[in-house]
Amino acid sequence: MHATYGDEVEFLMVYIREAHALDSPWPMGGKDGAPIVEDPVTYGERKDVAQRCMQALDMSPMTMLIDGIDNEVGDTYAAWPDRLYLVDEKGKVAYAGGPGPYAFEPDELEDAIRAKLDLEPIQRKPKKKGK
Amino acid sequence: MLDLTPAALALLALLPLAPVADEPPPPPAEPPQATVWEFLVDKYDANEDGRITKKEYTGISERWKLLDLDGNGWIDEEEVESRGRVAKPRPDKKKVTAPKVGRKAPTFELEVVTDPAHLPEERPDGEEEPGKDPKKDGKDAKDAKDAKPKEPETIALADFRGKRPVALIFGSYT
């Protein structure tokens, strides 16, 4: 998506509070395949983990910003654990995705981008709802 | 291959396509790690007795309570590996409301995270960069030494007003 629309849309990854730190109420990591991360308690710790993330997922084509350890921006956008938004040139919310993980839908963001850029919508197969 | 969480997989969907076939993939940034217990014991088991006591644990006390589930003052491999998800409410109980479509997006200005792979290599003190003449560049070196530390780069959402739309992707490594 970044490669396709990056010339007309600015993509900003905002690194927020961990979703599944090993010492959190929802621990993941290690044998289940997820990265092992202790919940950062300082800004420097969060920055270190953000850099690990950037390298491991090879995200350098995109700009990554880091939220303060007080989680102010993440909380303002109700972003935890993950969420997508599109902000238009006037500074207004053009698309507000649902909270992740289950409502985190990159296809919806792409549809919003294409609508903003006056591009033809992509015909997608309707998603099957889980039983 | 690095197994990824659903959120990380979704984030990858936003990235450019993979390099062409003859370009080798970049090396993984982290060494492979086996278990949470191996991570913890490597970091905290100071006396290497196979247990981590509260005294050895140098993290904050609130985090210890999430590890020492039986509250006996120490944790071992069995206790750590048997942890499942703890059905507790979110750490903060603030009610949060997402910004709505059509409303003004909350402003922010945040620091840019720099990929360590793209930072200039740090050299030991006294070692000059190849091709540089320390005598000729003496003044430059002094000026560099006396220069104030570079301010971290920041980006504000307002920087793009009147210019282009902004896609915001909120998430974390886990």
Contacts between the chains, C-beta under 8 A, distances in Angstrom:
chain1	res1	chain2	res2	distance
A	1	B	13	6.9
A	1	B	14	4.5
A	1	B	15	7.8
A	1	B	167	7.9
A	2	B	14	5.6
A	2	B	15	5.8
A	2	B	16	5.9
A	3	B	15	7.6
A	3	B	16	3.7
A	3	B	17	6.3
A	5	B	167	7.9
A	8	B	164	6.2
A	8	B	165	7.6
A	9	B	164	6.2
A	9	B	165	5.0
A	9	B	166	7.1
A	9	B	167	5.5
A	10	B	160	5.4
A	10	B	164	5.5
A	10	B	165	7.2
A	10	B	166	4.6
A	10	B	167	7.0
A	11	B	14	6.8
A	11	B	166	7.9
A	11	B	167	4.8
A	11	B	169	6.9
A	12	B	155	7.0
A	12	B	157	8.0
A	12	B	166	6.0
A	12	B	167	7.0
A	12	B	168	5.6
A	12	B	169	7.0
A	13	B	11	7.3
A	13	B	169	4.7
A	13	B	170	8.0
A	13	B	171	7.0
A	14	B	110	6.8
A	14	B	168	6.0
A	14	B	169	6.9
A	14	B	170	4.9
A	14	B	171	7.8
A	15	B	113	6.5
A	15	B	171	7.3
A	15	B	172	6.2
A	16	B	170	5.3
A	16	B	171	6.8
A	16	B	172	5.7
A	17	B	172	6.6
A	18	B	172	4.7
A	18	B	173	7.0
A	18	B	174	4.8
A	19	B	5	7.6
A	19	B	7	6.6
A	19	B	171	7.7
A	19	B	172	5.5
A	19	B	174	5.0
A	20	B	5	7.1
A	20	B	174	4.0
A	21	B	174	6.0
A	22	B	36	5.3
A	22	B	39	7.5
A	22	B	40	7.8
A	23	B	59	6.8
A	23	B	63	4.1
A	23	B	66	5.0
A	23	B	67	5.8
A	24	B	66	6.7
A	24	B	91	7.4
A	25	B	66	6.7
A	25	B	85	7.6
A	25	B	86	4.9
A	25	B	88	4.1
A	25	B	89	7.9
A	25	B	90	7.8
A	25	B	91	6.9
A	26	B	85	5.4
A	26	B	86	7.3
A	27	B	36	7.5
A	27	B	66	7.6
A	27	B	83	5.9
A	27	B	85	7.2
A	27	B	86	7.7
A	28	B	5	7.1
A	28	B	174	6.2
A	29	B	36	5.4
A	29	B	39	7.7
A	29	B	174	6.9
A	30	B	33	6.7
A	30	B	34	6.8
A	30	B	35	4.4
A	30	B	36	4.0
A	30	B	37	7.7
A	30	B	38	7.7
A	30	B	39	6.9
A	31	B	34	7.4
A	31	B	35	5.4
A	31	B	36	7.5
A	31	B	81	7.5
A	32	B	3	7.9
A	33	B	2	8.0
A	33	B	3	2.8
A	33	B	4	7.6
A	34	B	3	7.0
A	34	B	4	7.9
A	34	B	5	5.3
A	34	B	174	6.0
A	35	B	30	7.4
A	35	B	173	5.5
A	35	B	174	6.1
A	36	B	33	5.8
A	36	B	36	5.8
A	36	B	39	4.7
A	37	B	173	5.8
A	37	B	174	5.1
A	38	B	59	6.6
A	38	B	63	7.4
A	39	B	63	6.6
A	41	B	59	7.7
A	41	B	60	5.7
A	41	B	63	7.9
A	47	B	111	7.8
A	47	B	113	6.6
A	49	B	172	7.7
A	49	B	173	5.7
A	50	B	113	4.7
A	50	B	173	7.4
A	51	B	113	6.1
A	51	B	114	7.4
A	51	B	115	7.0
A	51	B	116	5.3
A	52	B	29	6.3
A	52	B	30	6.4
A	52	B	173	6.4
A	53	B	172	7.2
A	53	B	173	3.7
A	54	B	113	6.0
A	54	B	115	5.2
A	55	B	29	3.2
A	55	B	30	7.7
A	55	B	115	6.4
A	55	B	116	6.6
A	55	B	117	6.2
A	56	B	2	6.4
A	56	B	28	6.5
A	56	B	29	4.6
A	56	B	30	5.8
A	56	B	173	7.4
A	57	B	4	7.7
A	57	B	8	6.2
A	57	B	11	6.8
A	57	B	12	6.4
A	57	B	15	7.9
A	57	B	173	8.0
A	58	B	15	7.5
A	58	B	26	5.6
A	59	B	11	7.5
A	59	B	15	6.7
A	59	B	115	7.9
A	60	B	115	4.4
A	60	B	117	7.4
A	60	B	118	6.7
A	61	B	15	6.5
A	61	B	16	5.7
A	62	B	14	7.5
A	62	B	15	6.9
A	62	B	169	7.9
A	63	B	112	6.2
A	63	B	155	6.7
A	64	B	112	7.1
A	64	B	113	4.2
A	65	B	110	3.9
A	65	B	111	6.6
A	65	B	112	6.1
A	65	B	113	6.8
A	65	B	155	6.0
A	66	B	110	6.1
A	66	B	111	5.4
A	66	B	112	8.0
A	66	B	113	5.2
A	67	B	110	6.4
A	68	B	110	7.7
A	71	B	92	7.9
A	72	B	108	7.8
A	73	B	106	7.6
A	73	B	108	4.6
A	73	B	110	6.5
A	74	B	170	6.3
A	75	B	92	7.8
A	75	B	94	6.6
A	75	B	96	5.7
A	76	B	96	8.0
A	76	B	99	7.6
A	76	B	106	4.6
A	76	B	108	7.4
A	77	B	98	6.6
A	77	B	99	6.3
A	77	B	106	6.7
A	77	B	168	7.2
A	77	B	170	6.2
A	78	B	96	4.1
A	78	B	97	6.3
A	78	B	98	4.0
A	78	B	99	7.9
A	79	B	170	3.5
A	80	B	90	7.8
A	80	B	170	7.7
A	81	B	7	6.5
A	81	B	171	7.2
A	81	B	172	6.9
A	82	B	7	4.4
A	82	B	10	7.5
A	82	B	11	7.9
A	82	B	169	7.8
A	82	B	170	5.7
A	82	B	171	3.9
A	82	B	172	7.4
A	83	B	98	7.3
A	83	B	170	4.7
A	83	B	171	7.9
A	84	B	167	7.3
A	84	B	168	7.0
A	84	B	169	5.9
A	84	B	170	7.4
A	85	B	99	7.3
A	85	B	105	7.1
A	85	B	167	7.4
A	85	B	168	4.2
A	85	B	170	7.7
A	86	B	165	5.9
A	86	B	166	7.3
A	86	B	167	5.4
A	86	B	168	7.5
A	87	B	105	4.3
A	87	B	157	6.6
A	87	B	160	7.7
A	87	B	165	6.4
A	87	B	166	4.5
A	87	B	168	6.6
A	88	B	165	5.2
A	89	B	160	7.3
A	89	B	161	6.6
A	89	B	162	5.8
A	89	B	163	6.4
A	89	B	164	6.3
A	89	B	165	6.0
A	90	B	161	7.0
A	90	B	162	7.9
A	91	B	104	5.8
A	91	B	105	5.7
A	91	B	107	7.7
A	91	B	157	7.3
A	91	B	158	6.9
A	91	B	161	4.8
A	92	B	102	6.2
A	92	B	103	6.6
A	92	B	104	5.7
A	92	B	105	6.3
A	93	B	99	5.1
A	93	B	100	6.4
A	93	B	101	5.1
A	93	B	102	6.6
A	93	B	103	5.6
A	93	B	104	7.6
A	93	B	105	5.0
A	94	B	101	6.7
A	94	B	165	6.7
A	95	B	101	6.6
A	96	B	98	5.5
A	96	B	99	6.2
A	96	B	100	6.4
A	96	B	101	5.4
A	99	B	98	7.6
A	100	B	6	7.9
A	100	B	7	5.5
A	100	B	10	7.7
A	100	B	171	7.4
A	101	B	5	7.9
A	101	B	6	4.9
A	101	B	7	5.5
A	101	B	10	8.0
A	104	B	6	7.7
A	104	B	7	6.3
A	104	B	10	5.5
A	106	B	10	5.4
A	106	B	13	4.9
A	106	B	14	6.0
A	109	B	14	7.9
A	109	B	167	6.2
A	113	B	165	7.2
A	113	B	167	6.6
A	116	B	165	5.4
